Amino acid sequence: MSQSDDRALRRLGWKLYGPSILVTLTAFVVAYQFVRPAPPDRLVIATGSPSGAYFALARQLAATCAREGFDLEIRETSGSVENLELLETGQVDAGFLQSGVATELPTTKLKGLASLYFEPFWVFVRPNHPAEFLSDFAQGRIGIGPNGSGTQIVARRLLEENGVDGESATLEALAERDAADALRRGELDAALFVAGIRSPVIDGLLRSPGVRLLSLERADAYERRYRYLSRVELPQGVIDLENDLPPEDKELLATAALLVGHEDLHPALVTLLMMASREAVEKGGLLEERGQFPSSRFLDVPQFEEAERFLRDGPSFLLRYLPFWAADLLDRLKVMLLPLLTILFPLAKILPPMYRWRIRRRVYRWYDDLRGVDLVLARAKTAAELEPCLASLEKIEDEILQVEVPPSYGDELFDFRLHLRHVKTRLREKKKRLASEEPRHV
C-alpha cells in the first residue's frame, strides 16, 4: 500500500472516529464537573472531658481512621452543649451529643450518623435521705452537672417536670468528680449524672458506703413523655458480682450517646466514621445487646443518607473488597460511567459496521457498472453492441487497480477482480461468437 493510500485510509478513519472521540471526551469533561471532591485527610471531633466515655470512644475511632490514612483530631470540651455550639459554628466536623440535647436546644446545621450506646441517668442520694421520687428533692441541694453539659440539660428538664427548680431547691453546676466528692462529704443531698456504666466516677459512687443509688420507679412514664429517654434495668450484681453491686435490681432511665456531624461533612467521612463506630460498639455492653448499636434509633436530628444506607445495607460492595481510599475513589468516579454508557457504548456498536461499510463501498460501488455490462452481454445480438462494454470493463479494470483497502478487506477486492475477469472473458467469447455468425460481405 502506498503512502498516499495509507493516508487516505487514515483520513477515512478520522472522519468516522474523530467526531465520536471528540464528543466522548467532551462528555467526560462535563461529567467530571459532577465528581465530588476527594475527602480531606483530617477531621476534628468534639468529645468531652478526658475522663469521660466520649473521649475514650473518640480514641477508638481515631485508631480506625488512622488505619485508613485519616487523622482524627480529638478536641476536649465541657460536654454536649459545647459540642453542639462547635458543630453549629463549623469549628469541628463531628461530635458526640447526648440524646435530648438537640431536642431541648434546636439546631439547623447538624445531621446524625448513629446512636452508639446507652448513657444512664444516675440519681445518687445520701443513704439517710428519704427521697423516692425526683419531686422529693425540693428544698435540697442538688448537683446537676457542669454548665455546657448534657447532664444539666436533662437534669433541669426532669426536675422541673417534678416541680423542682432554682427557686425551690439549690441547683449546683458541678463537674462529675466535684459533685461526687461533695455528695460523699454530705454537702449535697443528691447528685445527678448522665454517664456510661463504666465511668470511674459512677463506679466509685456505687462502691461508696455513704451513697445510695435511687431507683426510678416511674421510668416507664418518663420514657413515654420523652422519646429520647429509654427505660433500662440494672440487674443485681451486674457491676460487681463479688461485691454484689448493685445489691438489688434498679430501674434507670438512659439517654443515648449520639455521633453527629456538621451538615457539610464529606460523604466519604460519614461512611468512614460509621465503619469505625460499628467496629467500636457492635459487640454491645452491660446495657446493650450485641448488634443493637450503632442504630438510627434515638437520633433527634435528621440522619445523613450515607449513614442510613450503611446501617441498612452495611458496607458497599467496593468497601468489602478494597481499601477505603480505593473504594472511595471508584465511588466518586462512578459518575464518569454516564458518558461511557450513554455515548461511548452505542458508538462502539455503530462505528465499526459503519467503517466496514465505507471500506466495502470502495469496492462494491463497481458492481453496479459490472451488473450493467452483464445485462448488455445477455441481450446483445451483434458484436458491435459489445464494443462499448469491453471498453467500460477495461476502464473499470484500470481504476480498480488504483483502489486500496486495509489488508483485512483484501479478499473482497480480489473477489471483485475475479468477477470482473469472469465477465470480461464471457464478453470476449460472446463477441467472438457473434462476429463469426455475422454474414460476410464480398
C-alpha positions in Angstrom: 0.0 0.0 0.0 1.4 3.4 -1.0 1.8 6.2 1.5 -0.9 8.2 -0.2 -3.3 5.3 0.0 -2.4 4.8 3.7 -3.0 8.5 4.4 -6.4 8.2 2.6 -7.4 5.3 4.8 -6.3 7.2 7.9 -8.3 10.2 6.8 -11.3 7.9 6.4 -10.9 6.6 9.9 -10.6 10.1 11.4 -13.7 11.2 9.5 -15.6 8.4 11.2 -14.0 8.2 14.6 -12.7 11.7 15.1 -16.0 13.4 15.9 -17.0 10.5 18.1 -13.8 10.7 20.1 -14.3 14.5 20.5 -17.9 14.1 21.6 -16.9 11.4 24.1 -14.0 13.4 25.6 -16.4 16.4 25.9 -18.9 14.2 27.7 -16.2 13.0 30.1 -15.0 16.6 30.8 -18.6 17.6 31.5 -19.2 14.6 33.7 -16.1 15.3 35.7 -17.6 18.5 36.8 -20.1 16.5 38.8 -17.4 14.3 40.5 -17.4 15.2 44.2 -14.1 16.3 45.6 -11.9 13.9 47.5 -12.4 13.9 51.2 -9.9 15.9 53.4 -7.5 13.6 55.2 -8.1 15.3 58.6 -11.2 15.9 60.6 -11.9 17.2 64.1 -14.3 15.6 66.6 -15.7 17.3 69.7 -15.8 14.9 72.7 -15.9 15.9 76.4 -13.5 15.7 79.3 -10.5 13.3 79.1 -12.1 11.1 81.9 -15.4 10.7 80.0 -16.7 7.9 77.8 -16.9 10.2 74.8 -13.2 10.8 74.9 -12.4 7.1 75.2 -14.6 6.3 72.3 -13.1 9.0 70.2 -9.7 7.5 70.7 -11.0 4.2 69.3 -12.5 6.0 66.3 -9.2 7.8 65.8 -7.3 4.5 65.7 -9.6 3.1 63.0 -9.3 6.3 61.0 -5.5 6.2 61.2 -5.5 2.7 59.7 -7.3 4.2 56.7 -4.9 7.1 56.3 -7.1 9.8 58.0 -6.2 11.9 61.0 -9.0 12.3 63.6 -8.2 15.2 65.9 -9.8 15.0 69.3 -11.0 18.2 70.9 -11.7 18.2 74.6 -14.9 20.1 75.6 -17.2 20.6 78.6 -19.8 18.3 77.1 -22.8 18.1 74.7 -23.8 21.7 74.8 -20.4 23.0 73.9 -20.1 20.2 71.2 -23.4 21.5 69.8 -22.1 25.1 69.6 -18.9 24.0 68.0 -20.8 22.0 65.4 -23.2 24.8 64.7 -20.4 27.2 64.0 -18.4 24.8 61.9 -15.4 24.7 64.2 -15.5 20.9 64.3 -16.6 18.3 61.8 -18.2 15.8 64.1 -19.0 15.4 67.8 -20.8 13.4 70.4 -24.2 14.5 71.8 -26.4 13.2 74.4 -29.8 12.4 73.0 -32.3 15.1 74.0 -29.8 17.9 73.8 -30.7 18.8 70.2 -34.4 18.5 71.2 -34.0 20.9 74.0 -31.7 23.2 72.0 -32.9 23.0 68.4 -30.2 23.0 65.7 -30.2 23.6 62.0 -26.6 22.7 61.0 -26.4 19.1 62.3 -27.1 15.7 60.9 -26.9 12.5 62.7 -24.7 9.4 62.0 -25.9 7.0 64.6 -26.7 6.3 68.3 -23.9 4.3 69.8 -24.7 3.2 73.4 -26.9 3.9 76.4 -25.9 6.5 78.9 -27.9 6.0 82.1 -29.3 8.9 84.1 -27.9 8.2 87.6 -29.5 9.7 90.7 -27.4 9.3 93.8 -28.5 10.4 97.3 -27.2 10.3 100.8 -28.2 7.0 102.4 -30.4 8.6 105.0 -32.3 10.8 102.6 -35.9 9.7 102.3 -36.3 10.5 98.6 -38.1 8.1 96.4 -39.0 10.4 93.5 -37.3 13.4 92.0 -40.1 15.6 93.4 -38.7 14.8 96.9 -35.7 16.9 96.3 -37.5 20.2 96.8 -35.6 22.4 99.3 -32.5 20.3 98.8 -29.0 20.9 97.4 -28.6 19.0 94.1 -25.6 18.6 91.8 -26.9 18.9 88.2 -23.7 18.7 86.1 -21.4 21.4 84.8 -22.6 24.2 82.6 -22.4 23.2 79.0 -23.1 19.5 79.7 -25.9 17.3 78.5 -26.4 16.2 82.1 -27.5 19.6 83.1 -30.0 19.9 80.2 -31.7 16.6 81.1 -31.5 17.2 84.9 -33.1 20.6 84.7 -35.9 19.3 82.5 -36.8 16.3 84.7 -36.5 18.3 87.9 -38.8 21.0 86.5 -41.3 18.3 85.5 -41.3 17.3 89.2 -41.7 20.8 90.5 -38.1 21.3 91.4 -36.3 24.4 90.1 -33.8 27.0 91.1 -36.3 28.7 93.4 -37.5 25.6 95.3 -34.0 24.0 95.6 -30.3 24.8 95.3 -29.0 23.6 92.0 -25.2 23.3 91.9 -23.4 23.3 88.5 -20.6 21.0 89.5 -18.3 18.7 87.4 -18.8 15.0 87.9 -15.9 14.4 90.3 -16.6 17.6 92.3 -20.3 16.6 92.6 -19.4 13.0 93.7 -16.9 14.3 96.3 -19.5 16.9 97.6 -22.1 14.1 97.9 -19.8 11.9 99.9 -18.9 14.8 102.3 -22.6 15.5 102.8 -22.5 18.9 101.1 -25.2 17.7 98.6 -28.5 15.9 99.2 -28.3 14.4 95.7 -26.2 14.4 92.5 -27.4 13.7 89.0 -25.2 12.3 86.3 -25.6 11.2 82.7 -22.6 8.9 82.2 -21.6 5.5 80.9 -21.9 2.4 83.1 -18.1 2.1 83.1 -17.5 5.7 84.2 -14.9 5.8 87.0 -17.0 8.4 88.9 -20.1 6.2 88.7 -18.1 3.1 89.7 -16.7 5.0 92.7 -20.1 6.2 93.9 -21.6 2.7 93.6 -18.8 1.4 95.9 -19.2 4.3 98.4 -21.0 3.2 101.6 -22.3 6.7 102.2 -24.2 6.9 98.9 -27.4 5.3 97.6 -28.5 4.8 94.0 -32.1 5.8 93.6 -34.3 3.5 91.5 -36.6 5.5 89.2 -39.9 3.6 89.7 -41.7 5.8 87.2 -39.2 5.1 84.4 -42.0 3.9 82.1 -43.8 7.3 82.5 -40.6 9.3 81.7 -40.0 7.1 78.6 -43.5 7.8 77.3 -43.1 11.5 77.8 -39.6 11.9 76.4 -38.8 9.9 73.3 -35.0 10.4 73.8 -35.2 8.6 77.1 -35.2 4.8 77.5 -36.0 2.6 80.4 -33.2 0.3 81.3 -32.7 -2.2 84.1 -29.6 -2.5 86.1 -29.6 -6.1 87.4 -28.4 -7.0 90.8 -24.7 -7.7 90.8 -24.1 -6.7 87.2 -21.4 -4.1 88.1 -19.5 -6.4 90.5 -20.7 -9.9 91.3 -18.1 -10.4 94.1 -19.3 -7.4 96.0 -23.0 -7.7 94.8 -23.2 -4.3 93.1 -25.8 -3.1 92.9 -27.3 -5.0 95.8 -30.7 -5.1 94.2 -32.3 -4.5 90.7 -32.5 -0.9 89.8 -34.8 0.9 87.3 -33.0 3.6 85.4 -33.6 6.0 82.6 -31.0 6.3 79.9 -30.2 8.7 77.1 -28.3 7.5 74.0 -24.8 8.7 73.0 -25.1 10.1 69.6 -22.5 10.7 66.9 -23.4 13.7 64.8 -21.7 15.8 62.2 -21.9 19.2 60.6 -24.3 19.1 57.6 -21.3 19.7 55.2 -19.4 16.7 56.4 -18.0 14.9 53.4 -20.0 11.8 52.5 -16.9 9.6 52.5 -16.0 10.7 56.0 -19.6 9.8 57.1 -19.0 6.3 55.8 -15.6 6.2 57.5 -17.0 7.2 60.9 -19.8 4.7 60.5 -17.3 1.9 59.9 -15.2 3.0 62.9 -18.3 3.3 65.1 -19.6 -0.1 64.2 -16.2 -1.7 65.0 -16.2 0.1 68.4 -19.7 -0.6 69.7 -21.3 -3.5 67.8 -20.3 -6.1 70.5 -22.6 -4.3 73.0 -22.2 -3.9 76.7 -23.8 -4.4 80.1 -26.9 -2.5 79.0 -26.8 -3.1 75.2 -27.4 -6.3 73.2 -24.9 -7.4 70.7 -25.6 -5.7 67.4 -28.1 -3.3 68.9 -25.8 -0.3 68.2 -24.9 1.6 66.1 -28.5 2.4 65.3 -30.8 5.0 63.7 -33.0 5.0 66.9 -32.9 7.8 69.3 -31.5 10.3 66.8 -33.2 13.7 67.3 -31.6 15.3 64.2 -32.0 14.3 60.5 -29.7 11.5 59.5 -27.1 11.5 56.8 -28.2 9.5 53.8 -24.9 7.7 53.7 -25.2 6.7 57.4 -28.8 5.5 56.9 -27.7 3.4 53.9 -24.7 2.0 55.9 -27.0 0.9 58.7 -29.5 -0.6 56.3 -27.2 -2.3 53.8 -23.8 -2.5 55.5 -20.6 -1.5 53.7 -20.8 -1.1 50.0 -19.6 -3.8 47.6 -16.4 -1.9 47.0 -15.6 -1.4 50.7 -15.9 -5.1 51.3 -13.1 -5.9 48.9 -11.0 -2.8 48.5 -9.1 -0.4 50.9 -11.2 2.6 51.9 -9.3 5.1 49.7 -9.7 2.9 46.6 -13.3 2.2 47.2 -14.0 6.0 47.7 -12.1 6.9 44.5 -14.1 4.4 42.4 -17.3 5.5 44.1 -16.6 9.2 43.3 -15.7 8.4 39.7 -18.8 6.3 39.0 -20.4 9.4 37.5 -17.9 9.0 34.7 -19.7 5.9 33.6 -22.5 8.1 32.3 -20.7 9.1 29.1 -19.4 5.6 28.7 -22.9 4.1 28.9 -24.8 6.8 27.0 -22.3 7.7 24.3 -19.3 5.5 24.0 -21.1 2.2 24.2 -23.6 3.0 21.4 -20.8 4.4 19.3 -18.7 1.3 19.8 -21.7 -0.6 18.4 -22.3 1.7 15.4 -18.9 2.9 14.2 -17.3 -0.5 13.3 -20.1 -1.5 11.0 -20.1 2.0 9.5 -16.4 1.8 8.9 -16.7 -1.6 7.3 -19.5 -0.3 5.0 -17.3 2.7 4.0 -14.4 0.4 3.1 -16.5 -2.1 1.3 -18.2 0.7 -0.6 -14.9 1.4 -2.2 -15.2 -2.0 -3.9 -19.0 -2.6 -4.1 -19.8 0.6 -6.0 -18.1 -1.0 -9.1 -20.7 -3.8 -9.0 -23.4 -1.5 -10.4 -21.2 -1.0 -13.5 -20.4 -4.7 -13.7 -24.1 -5.6 -13.5 -24.9 -3.2 -16.3 -22.3 -4.8 -18.5 -23.7 -8.2 -17.6 -27.2 -7.2 -18.7 -26.0 -5.8 -22.0 -24.0 -9.0 -22.5 -27.1 -11.1 -22.0 -29.2 -9.1 -24.5 -26.6 -8.3 -27.2 -27.4 -9.6 -30.8 -24.3 -8.2 -32.6 -20.7 -8.0 -31.8 -20.8 -4.2 -32.3 -23.1 -3.8 -29.3 -20.4 -5.3 -27.1 -17.6 -2.9 -28.1 -18.6 -0.2 -25.6 -19.0 -2.8 -22.8 -15.5 -4.1 -23.4 -14.1 -0.5 -23.2 -16.1 0.0 -20.0 -14.6 -3.1 -18.4 -11.1 -2.0 -19.5 -11.7 1.3 -17.8 -13.0 -0.4 -14.6 -10.1 -2.7 -14.5 -7.6 0.2 -14.7 -9.5 2.1 -12.0 -9.9 -0.9 -9.6 -6.1 -1.4 -9.7 -5.8 2.0 -8.0 -8.1 1.2 -5.2 -6.5 0.3 -1.9 -8.2 -1.2 1.2 -6.9 -2.4 4.5 -5.4 -6.0 4.3 -8.4 -7.3 6.3 -10.7 -6.3 3.5 -8.4 -7.5 0.6 -10.4 -10.6 -0.1 -13.4 -8.5 -1.2 -11.2 -6.5 -3.6 -9.7 -9.7 -5.1 -13.2 -11.3 -5.4 -14.4 -8.3 -7.4 -11.3 -8.6 -9.7 -12.1 -12.2 -10.3 -15.8 -11.4 -11.1 -14.6 -8.6 -13.4 -12.3 -11.0 -15.2 -15.1 -13.6 -15.5 -17.5 -11.1 -17.1 -14.7 -9.8 -19.4 -14.0 -13.4 -20.5 -17.6 -14.1 -21.2 -17.9 -10.8 -23.1 -14.9 -11.7 -25.4 -16.3 -15.2 -26.0 -19.7 -13.9 -27.0 -18.3 -11.1 -29.1 -16.2 -13.6 -30.9 -19.1 -16.0 -31.4 -21.4 -13.2 -32.7 -18.8 -11.9 -35.0 -18.4 -15.4 -36.5 -22.2 -15.6 -37.1 -22.5 -12.3 -38.9 -22.7 -12.6 -42.7 -19.6 -11.7 -44.7 -19.8 -9.1 -47.5 -17.7 -9.6 -50.6 
